[in-house]
Amino acid sequence: MRELYRAHGGRIPVWGMAHAGHVILPDDIIKENSGASKGTYGFKDQIAHKIAFVKNHVPRDTQLVLIGHSVGCYMVLEILKHCPEVDVLKGVQLLPMIERMKETPNGSRLAPSTYFRWLAVFVAFLLSFLPDVAKRWLLKLYFLGRKLDEGAVEASLNLFDPNVTNNSIFMGWQELSLVREPDLQCIGQHLDKLIFYYGVTDGWAPVSFYQRMKNTFPQGDIHLCDRGIQHAFCLEQSAEMAGMVAEWIEQATAAEGGRPLHTG
């Protein structure tokens, strides 16, 4: 998000939405929303959360570029389907995980681990008592040898919260059973707005998924990465990905006559 904002020289506002329950909220935000629902949020709850934001907080005269990553691409399609009144210029699908999650290499490995959900929550509960300096040290040890963006470290600190860990694993467990066949009807209906970018070594979306999508929609804007970008690009390759997305946005806005827009 930061790199994308910089790429446009601050001219285009960038809005982002975390998944509900996946971040530790500041105390003042918690107080302001004391009546809000608390607990565990499933995959369908997360989709409803994104749709509610678009419907309730995006001004009607705003043109949007929707950007999804991984399962966020599934949610972009749901927004297109359920928010026809929203003016969407483009829907960018980065390393999309929108089909057959259980059949993917990473999905097949994830499935057994969901049975240890409460063990992971208990471990997170114990680690939550560590001082922040110790948590950062553990993260740097885990990511040893990688040139991480500081924002990635900050985001990873949330996983030391047992509620965040619980919500993350619960959502992943539901994705395994709910992310099945791709919504080809929705994709076909909005094909002129969609840009797909698949990875070559993506354990969540094998090249066979790219080939099937390309064969189904040969006229679509569907790319296969030739830059070695990894699925978790936000750890080390944010600037490169943001530069590419910024070019797509520039091309789209130029075609629209330079209309003002927001990305999110």
C-alpha positions as CSV (number, residue, x, y, z in Angstrom):
1,M,0.0,0.0,0.0
2,R,2.8,2.4,0.9
3,E,4.8,1.6,-2.2
4,L,1.7,2.0,-4.4
5,Y,0.9,5.4,-2.9
6,R,4.5,6.5,-3.5
7,A,4.5,5.2,-7.0
8,H,1.7,7.6,-7.8
9,G,3.4,10.5,-6.0
10,G,0.6,10.6,-3.5
11,R,-2.0,11.6,-6.1
12,I,-4.2,8.6,-5.7
13,P,-5.6,7.7,-2.2
14,V,-5.0,4.1,-1.2
15,W,-7.4,2.4,1.2
16,G,-6.8,-0.9,2.8
17,M,-8.9,-3.4,4.8
18,A,-7.5,-5.9,7.2
19,H,-9.5,-9.0,7.8
20,A,-11.8,-8.7,10.9
21,G,-10.1,-10.0,14.0
22,H,-6.7,-10.4,12.2
23,V,-5.1,-7.3,13.8
24,I,-4.6,-6.0,17.3
25,L,-6.7,-2.8,17.5
26,P,-5.4,0.3,19.4
27,D,-7.1,0.9,22.7
28,D,-8.9,4.1,21.5
29,I,-10.4,2.2,18.6
30,I,-11.7,-0.5,21.0
31,K,-13.3,2.1,23.2
32,E,-15.0,3.8,20.3
33,N,-16.4,0.5,19.1
34,S,-17.2,-1.1,22.4
35,G,-20.6,-2.4,21.1
36,A,-19.1,-4.1,18.1
37,S,-19.3,-7.8,17.6
38,K,-16.4,-9.7,19.1
39,G,-15.4,-13.3,18.6
40,T,-14.4,-15.6,15.7
41,Y,-15.0,-14.5,12.2
42,G,-15.4,-17.1,9.4
43,F,-14.7,-16.8,5.7
44,K,-18.2,-15.6,4.8
45,D,-18.1,-13.0,7.7
46,Q,-14.9,-11.6,6.1
47,I,-16.5,-11.3,2.7
48,A,-19.5,-9.5,4.3
49,H,-17.1,-7.3,6.1
50,K,-15.5,-6.1,2.9
51,I,-18.9,-5.6,1.1
52,A,-20.2,-3.6,4.1
53,F,-17.2,-1.3,3.9
54,V,-17.7,-0.6,0.3
55,K,-21.5,-0.1,0.7
56,N,-21.3,2.0,3.8
57,H,-18.0,4.0,3.6
58,V,-17.2,4.5,0.0
59,P,-18.7,7.7,-1.5
60,R,-21.0,7.0,-4.4
61,D,-19.1,9.3,-6.8
62,T,-15.8,7.5,-6.2
63,Q,-14.2,5.4,-8.9
64,L,-12.3,2.5,-7.5
65,V,-9.5,0.2,-8.5
66,L,-10.0,-3.0,-6.4
67,I,-6.8,-4.9,-5.6
68,G,-6.8,-8.3,-4.1
69,H,-4.1,-10.7,-3.1
70,S,-4.5,-14.4,-2.7
71,V,-7.9,-15.1,-1.2
72,G,-8.5,-11.3,-1.3
73,C,-9.0,-11.9,-5.1
74,Y,-12.0,-14.1,-4.2
75,M,-13.4,-11.2,-2.2
76,V,-12.9,-8.7,-5.1
77,L,-15.1,-10.9,-7.2
78,E,-17.7,-11.0,-4.4
79,I,-17.7,-7.2,-4.3
80,L,-18.1,-7.0,-8.1
81,K,-21.0,-9.4,-7.8
82,H,-22.8,-7.8,-4.8
83,C,-22.1,-4.1,-5.3
84,P,-23.2,-3.3,-8.9
85,E,-23.8,0.3,-7.9
86,V,-20.1,0.9,-7.2
87,D,-18.0,2.4,-10.0
88,V,-15.1,0.0,-10.4
89,L,-12.5,0.8,-13.0
90,K,-10.4,-2.3,-12.5
91,G,-10.2,-5.4,-10.3
92,V,-6.5,-6.4,-10.0
93,Q,-6.1,-10.1,-9.0
94,L,-2.6,-10.6,-7.6
95,L,-1.5,-14.3,-7.2
96,P,-5.2,-15.2,-7.0
97,M,-6.4,-18.0,-4.8
98,I,-10.0,-18.2,-6.1
99,E,-10.4,-21.9,-6.8
100,R,-9.8,-25.5,-5.5
101,M,-7.9,-24.4,-2.5
102,K,-7.8,-27.9,-1.0
103,E,-6.2,-29.3,-4.2
104,T,-3.3,-26.9,-4.2
105,P,0.1,-27.9,-2.9
106,N,-0.1,-25.5,0.1
107,G,-3.8,-26.3,0.7
108,S,-3.1,-30.0,1.0
109,R,-0.4,-29.2,3.6
110,L,-2.6,-26.8,5.5
111,A,-5.5,-29.1,5.9
112,P,-4.0,-31.4,8.7
113,S,-2.6,-28.4,10.6
114,T,-6.1,-27.0,11.2
115,Y,-6.7,-29.8,13.7
116,F,-4.0,-28.2,15.9
117,R,-5.8,-24.9,16.0
118,W,-6.2,-24.7,19.8
119,L,-2.6,-25.8,20.4
120,A,-1.5,-22.9,18.2
121,V,-3.8,-20.5,20.1
122,F,-2.4,-21.7,23.4
123,V,1.2,-21.2,22.2
124,A,0.3,-17.7,21.0
125,F,-1.3,-17.0,24.4
126,L,2.0,-18.0,26.1
127,L,4.1,-15.9,23.7
128,S,1.8,-12.9,24.1
129,F,3.4,-12.2,27.5
130,L,6.8,-11.7,26.0
131,P,8.0,-8.1,25.7
132,D,7.9,-6.6,22.2
133,V,11.7,-6.7,21.9
134,A,11.6,-10.5,22.4
135,K,8.8,-10.9,19.9
136,R,10.8,-9.0,17.3
137,W,13.8,-11.1,17.9
138,L,11.8,-14.3,17.4
139,L,10.5,-12.9,14.1
140,K,14.0,-11.9,12.9
141,L,15.2,-15.4,13.8
142,Y,12.3,-17.0,11.8
143,F,13.0,-14.8,8.8
144,L,16.7,-15.1,9.1
145,G,18.5,-14.4,5.8
146,R,15.6,-12.5,4.2
147,K,15.6,-8.8,3.6
148,L,12.2,-8.0,5.1
149,D,10.2,-4.8,4.8
150,E,9.7,-3.3,8.3
151,G,5.9,-3.3,7.6
152,A,6.0,-7.1,7.3
153,V,7.6,-7.4,10.7
154,E,5.0,-5.0,12.2
155,A,2.2,-7.1,10.7
156,S,3.6,-10.4,11.9
157,L,3.6,-9.1,15.5
158,N,-0.2,-9.5,15.4
159,L,0.2,-13.2,15.3
160,F,1.4,-13.2,18.9
161,D,-2.2,-12.4,19.9
162,P,-4.2,-15.6,20.6
163,N,-7.4,-14.0,19.2
164,V,-5.7,-13.1,15.9
165,T,-4.1,-16.6,15.7
166,N,-7.6,-18.2,16.3
167,N,-9.3,-16.0,13.7
168,S,-6.5,-16.6,11.1
169,I,-6.6,-20.4,11.4
170,F,-10.4,-20.6,11.6
171,M,-10.7,-18.5,8.4
172,G,-8.1,-20.7,6.7
173,W,-9.9,-23.9,7.7
174,Q,-13.2,-22.6,6.2
175,E,-11.5,-21.5,3.0
176,L,-10.4,-25.1,2.4
177,S,-14.0,-26.2,2.1
178,L,-15.6,-23.0,0.7
179,V,-13.1,-22.0,-2.1
180,R,-14.0,-24.6,-4.7
181,E,-14.9,-23.9,-8.3
182,P,-14.0,-20.5,-9.7
183,D,-17.0,-18.2,-10.4
184,L,-16.6,-18.2,-14.1
185,Q,-19.9,-16.4,-14.6
186,C,-18.8,-13.4,-12.5
187,I,-15.4,-13.4,-14.2
188,G,-16.9,-13.5,-17.6
189,Q,-19.4,-10.7,-16.7
190,H,-16.6,-8.4,-15.5
191,L,-13.7,-9.7,-17.7
192,D,-13.0,-6.2,-19.2
193,K,-12.3,-4.9,-15.7
194,L,-10.2,-7.7,-14.4
195,I,-6.4,-8.2,-14.5
196,F,-5.0,-11.6,-13.4
197,Y,-1.4,-12.1,-12.3
198,Y,-0.4,-15.6,-11.6
199,G,2.9,-16.9,-10.2
200,V,5.2,-19.5,-11.6
201,T,6.0,-21.2,-8.3
202,D,2.8,-20.3,-6.4
203,G,1.8,-23.1,-4.0
204,W,-1.7,-21.6,-3.7
205,A,-2.4,-21.2,-7.4
206,P,-0.4,-23.6,-9.6
207,V,0.5,-22.8,-13.2
208,S,-2.3,-25.2,-14.3
209,F,-4.8,-22.7,-12.8
210,Y,-3.3,-19.9,-15.0
211,Q,-3.5,-22.1,-18.1
212,R,-7.1,-23.1,-17.4
213,M,-8.1,-19.5,-16.9
214,K,-6.3,-18.4,-20.0
215,N,-7.9,-21.1,-22.0
216,T,-11.4,-20.3,-20.7
217,F,-10.9,-16.5,-21.3
218,P,-8.3,-16.2,-24.1
219,Q,-9.3,-12.5,-24.6
220,G,-8.8,-11.7,-20.9
221,D,-5.9,-9.7,-19.4
222,I,-4.3,-12.7,-17.7
223,H,-0.6,-12.8,-17.0
224,L,2.0,-15.3,-15.9
225,C,4.8,-13.9,-13.8
226,D,8.3,-13.7,-15.4
227,R,9.9,-11.8,-12.6
228,G,10.2,-14.5,-9.9
229,I,7.7,-12.8,-7.6
230,Q,6.6,-15.0,-4.7
231,H,3.1,-15.5,-3.3
232,A,4.1,-13.6,-0.1
233,F,5.5,-10.7,-2.1
234,C,4.6,-8.3,0.6
235,L,7.6,-9.6,2.7
236,E,10.4,-8.6,0.3
237,Q,9.0,-7.6,-3.2
238,S,6.4,-4.9,-2.4
239,A,8.1,-2.2,-4.4
240,E,8.4,-4.3,-7.5
241,M,4.8,-5.4,-7.4
242,A,3.6,-1.9,-6.6
243,G,5.5,-0.6,-9.7
244,M,3.8,-3.1,-11.9
245,V,0.3,-2.4,-10.5
246,A,0.9,1.4,-10.8
247,E,1.6,1.0,-14.5
248,W,-1.7,-0.9,-15.0
249,I,-3.6,1.9,-13.1
250,E,-1.9,4.6,-15.2
251,Q,-2.9,2.8,-18.4
252,A,-6.5,2.3,-17.1
253,T,-6.9,6.0,-16.0
254,A,-5.4,7.2,-19.2
255,A,-8.0,5.2,-21.2
256,E,-10.7,6.8,-19.0
257,G,-9.5,10.3,-19.6
258,G,-7.6,10.7,-16.3
259,R,-10.6,10.5,-14.0
260,P,-9.8,10.7,-10.2
261,L,-10.0,7.4,-8.4
262,H,-9.1,5.5,-5.3
263,T,-7.4,2.2,-4.9
264,G,-8.2,-0.4,-2.2
